[in-house]
Amino acid sequence: MTFGKIDYINLLPFHIFLKKEPLQNSFKQSIAYKQSYPSHLNKMLKKRKIDAAFISSIASANKNFKTINAGIVAKKRVQSVIIKPGKNKKDPHSATSNLLADILNLKGEVIIGDNALKAYLKNKNDYIDLAEVWHEKYNLPFVFARLSVNKNYGFYKKIGTKFANKKLFIPRYILNDYAKKRDIKVDNIVTYLQHLSYKIDKKAQTGLNLFLRKSRLLKK
């Protein structure tokens, strides 16, 4: 079994969860070798080079994938998916974020991930938080990624469902390590993670359905 890993802070709770689960060491070790950025994992899952991954919401709508009610959900804001007003420039790593900017009719440079979080925290007045604009407009959470599977669905459903419903404690030494590597303060990481949920509940599903519907209309 192979799981694709995105090494962003937003999925740190999931990786902590996996480490604590009584899973085969070979499975845990294989995750490190299937590490990439969101748009590449979309392609890997489609080509069946991996069994499962948190992939972008727009890619998760592929009929060949089975999905689980676990994902990366911004409750009101996200801070790590932003746009810098000005000349249009898409982020090559995230199809969903680029599409969201188009749906919201926001022009500028789309930036995602830990670099986006760092930039936003440094000077938030220079950027627009895409999830925050979405929430202000529709009063709904925004689902950036969804756990999607093309093999061993029962296994991943059990893991994904358990994770989505579990509250996790992240050890201080791990937070310190991420803070040092990302050059982001521990308190900022803790606050950032509080903006996120990993369970796609009814309200999040309504937001996801609206996004997918608007994306189809945009492509016509």
NORBELHU-V835138 format. One record per backbone hydrogen bond with DSSP energy under -1.0 kcal/mol. NH is the residue of the N-H (numbers start at 1). CO is the residue of the C=O. E is the energy in kcal/mol with one decimal. If there is no record, write none. Layout:
BEGIN
[[NH/CO/E] [NH/CO/E]]
END
This chain:
BEGIN
[[4/52/-2.7] [5/34/-2.0] [8/6/-1.5] [11/8/-1.4] [12/9/-1.9] [15/11/-1.9] [16/12/-2.1] [17/13/-2.2] [18/14/-2.5] [19/15/-1.7] [20/16/-1.4] [21/17/-1.1] [23/21/-2.3] [28/24/-1.9] [29/25/-2.9] [30/26/-1.7] [31/27/-1.0] [34/31/-1.3] [36/5/-2.7] [39/93/-1.5] [41/37/-2.0] [42/38/-1.9] [43/39/-1.3] [44/40/-2.3] [45/41/-2.6] [46/42/-1.9] [47/43/-2.1] [48/45/-1.1] [49/44/-2.9] [51/2/-2.3] [52/2/-1.2] [53/148/-1.8] [55/146/-2.0] [57/144/-1.8] [60/56/-2.0] [62/59/-1.7] [65/62/-1.9] [66/149/-2.9] [68/147/-2.1] [70/68/-2.7] [71/198/-1.6] [72/145/-1.7] [73/197/-2.8] [74/142/-2.9] [75/195/-2.3] [82/111/-2.6] [83/128/-1.8] [84/109/-2.4] [89/108/-2.2] [94/91/-1.3] [98/94/-1.5] [99/95/-2.1] [100/96/-2.5] [101/97/-2.0] [102/98/-1.6] [103/99/-2.6] [104/100/-2.3] [105/102/-1.1] [106/101/-2.8] [109/84/-2.3] [110/89/-2.8] [111/82/-2.8] [113/80/-1.3] [117/113/-2.1] [118/114/-2.4] [119/115/-2.1] [120/116/-2.8] [121/117/-2.4] [122/118/-1.5] [123/119/-2.0] [126/123/-1.7] [127/124/-1.4] [128/83/-2.2] [130/81/-1.9] [133/129/-1.9] [134/130/-2.2] [135/131/-2.5] [136/132/-2.3] [137/133/-1.9] [138/134/-2.6] [139/135/-2.5] [142/74/-2.1] [144/72/-2.6] [145/72/-1.0] [146/55/-2.6] [147/70/-3.1] [148/53/-2.7] [149/66/-3.1] [150/51/-2.7] [156/152/-1.9] [157/153/-2.8] [158/154/-1.8] [159/155/-1.9] [160/156/-3.2] [161/157/-2.6] [162/158/-1.8] [163/159/-2.4] [164/160/-2.5] [165/161/-1.1] [166/163/-1.6] [175/171/-1.9] [176/172/-2.8] [177/173/-1.7] [178/174/-2.5] [179/175/-2.6] [180/176/-2.1] [181/177/-2.4] [182/178/-2.7] [183/179/-1.1] [184/179/-1.5] [189/185/-1.8] [190/186/-2.5] [191/187/-2.3] [192/188/-2.3] [193/189/-2.4] [194/190/-1.2] [195/192/-1.4] [196/193/-1.2] [197/73/-2.4] [200/69/-1.4] [201/199/-1.4] [205/201/-2.8] [206/202/-2.0] [207/203/-1.9] [208/204/-2.5] [209/205/-2.8] [210/206/-2.0] [211/207/-2.2] [212/208/-2.6] [213/209/-2.2] [214/210/-2.4] [215/211/-2.2] [216/212/-1.7] [217/213/-1.8] [218/214/-2.1] [219/215/-1.3]]
END
